[in-house]
């Protein structure tokens, strides 16, 4: 059964519209199909748990570490002042 549809008008920068049209044409789709597929994918991943890779590194850096300062320190050591 086909879902009920409704018309939506959106305003995007010209370059985004041109990209969407070119992408759709290159993949033999309509712009509507491109947007629909993208929204379905977002909806599908919305409730998913974080990936195993993310889970494996979560919590490795203690909360009291200033990550930005540590990164700067690392870069200074690597590249010099």
C-alpha positions, -999 to 999 in steps of 0.1 A, spaced: 0 0 0 13 34 -9 17 60 19 -2 92 18 20 120 4 19 158 7 37 186 -11 65 205 6 82 236 -6 117 242 8 143 269 2 179 259 -2 210 275 -16 211 272 -53 243 251 -52 225 226 -29 196 223 -53 219 219 -83 238 192 -64 206 174 -55 194 174 -91 227 162 -104 230 135 -78 194 123 -85 200 123 -122 233 104 -119 216 77 -98 185 76 -119 163 90 -92 141 119 -86 150 146 -60 120 135 -40 133 99 -40 167 111 -28 152 131 0 129 102 9 157 77 11 178 100 32 150 106 57 142 69 59 179 62 66 179 88 94 147 74 109 162 39 108 194 48 126 177 72 151 172 45 177 203 25 171 229 20 198 264 35 191 287 13 169 310 -12 184 340 9 175 326 39 193 317 18 223 352 4 225 368 39 228 342 56 249 355 65 283 392 60 275 400 96 282 392 106 319 366 134 323 391 157 340 414 158 311 413 190 289 413 173 255 418 206 236 449 216 257 463 180 254 459 181 216 476 215 214 504 202 236 508 172 213 509 194 182 535 217 197 557 187 206 552 172 172 556 204 151 575 227 174 566 263 182 
